[in-house]
Structures are given as structure tokens and as C-alpha cells.
């Protein structure tokens, strides 16, 4: 069977522009290109796209994905490796689900609330200590107090906002947008507005904000945990460069 680029984009929940970008960088070439210039994909290409999307979701950069796909690993072996990584991620999420279910049961009076159960799958101390080390105890305390004071609905709303912003950054990078372009700068403006919404960040003065934003941009690239939010180091570099361009243009 063959599928057109529009059919594949719809099935995979991506865009034709992203698929064309994958072709341009040699990551996913179509089975054939018709006389009308349309790209068509076969079963092998579909399986390759599945691997690409699995690795993207695991935070791997496009260049690294290319090396994995071009490696000597047989397809079954590679998929088995992906399945192991996904299973580990699934186990962590399952722990978090169990913790939330326990809290709901406690709220309904069906169970006694157990703190050690509530936080299965999370490691808050790691990030709290890191924030304190990087930006000081005052910033860490302000952020933690702000987060603790939010209602569950507001926490979910804030997390959804962050996830949407990160997804939009990844989509813009994959689509080949430029950091200084309209899309890149609109995202940078949204990112800065998001940073301003978090208490404890040094965004009060233009000078402090400039240094803070530029420093964060470098951190996104250098720290793989942050880079994973943007699809890897290359995506994080796109975010860094867009933020730097936004700063050079002046902060509103």
C-alpha cells in the first residue's frame, strides 16, 4: 500500500511541512515522488516515521535520531529498545496515577492519606535544591510557596500552558522556522510572559531580566533535561537563539 503525504500527516498527527523537512534533512525519504510532485510513503516509511516519533517523544534530537536509524541495529532490535524505554516511562506515569488515585480515595474518606504514596513517581527535592543553588533560597522559597498556594485546577492549567508552549516550540523548529522570524519571536514573547508569571524569577528590572533569559537559554541547551522539552539540543538552541533575539530587540 501507499499513502500520500497528506494522508500520512493526518494519520500521524503531524504536518506535511514537517514530513517535507524530514525529507530535506535525509531523515525520512518518501517511497516515491509522483509526476505531480506529491510524496508517497509505503509500509517501510511508516515504520520509520513511527520510530522517529517514538524517539522524539523520548527527547532525542533529530540528528541523534538520524544516527539511530542509520545504525546497524535491525528494525526489530531497535523497536525492542524503544519499547523498553517506553515501558520505563509508562511505569513512572503509572506510579503518578496511583498516587493521585490514592489522594482521591483519601479525600472521599475511603483511605488514610499516606504522604509516601502521594508522591510516587516524582522527585521534587532534586529540582528544589537545584533552584536554590542556581537562584538562591529566596527564589526557591517564593516559587515553592506560589506553587503550594495554587488550587489543583490552577496547577493543571499552568502545566497545560507550559506543555502547549513547549509543543509549539518543537513544532516551529521542526517546521524550519527561523529564531528571528515572526513565529520564533511570537514564541519568545510568550515564553518571556510565562517567565514573568512565576514568582521568584529576576524579571523585575530590564537588566536582570536580560541576563536571566540569556542564561536560561544557555541552560536549555547544555542541560539535557531542559533540552528534552524542546526535542533535544538542536531544538533548545532554536529556543535560545529566539530568546536572545527577543532580548536584543528590547523587553516590553
Phi, psi and omega in degrees: 000155176231149177231143177284166181297325178293320179295317180295317180300318180292316180297319185272353181071032179237200182235156176299325180296320178296317180296322177294324177295319177300323178293316183298325182266006176078017182275320181214101179267145180291163176296318178201163174242123184286171179302334179275001180087358180285144177269140178233142186237144177253190183295322179299316181294324177297318180293323177297317178298321177301316179296318179300314183291324176297314181291326177297318180294336177273004174089015182275140179287158184298321181294324178291322177299318178301320180292322178296313182294326181276358183286177183276001180297132174292155185301318180296319180295318180296317179295325177296321177296316178299319181297321178298315180296318179294323179296319177298318178295320178299318180298320180295316180294322179299323177296318179295319178299316179299321178296318179292320178299320178298316180297318178298318178298321179293320179297329179273002177079013183270340180219158173277133183293126180242114184300323183291338178276326183301326190251025173298134178089357180245157175222077185290325186299323182303313184280326177298314180295323181292319177299317180296321181292319184281318189237004174099158183295326181296315179295318179297316181294319180296317180293318181292321178295319178298313182296317181295331182277352180283146172286164179301320181296318180291325176296314180297321179296317181294317179296321178295322178297316180295316181297321178294317179298314179298318180296322179292323175299312182298317181297319180295318179295314181295331180280358178082021177294156180263143178304326183270358182284178183299315181294313180300319181285329175294320177293320178299320179296318177296321181296316179296319178297323177295316178300322180294337183282349183260116178299147177097347178277143184281067184250009186287322180247151183300319182295313180294320181296319180300311180295320181296313182295316179296320178295319177298318179303316178294322179296321179303322183281318188282330183259116186297335178294319177286319182301327181300331179296336185247016176089013180115183186298323181293316177295321178294325177295324176298316178297313179303312183292323178293318179294320179297319177296320179296318179296318180297330179281354181097139181265128179286000000 
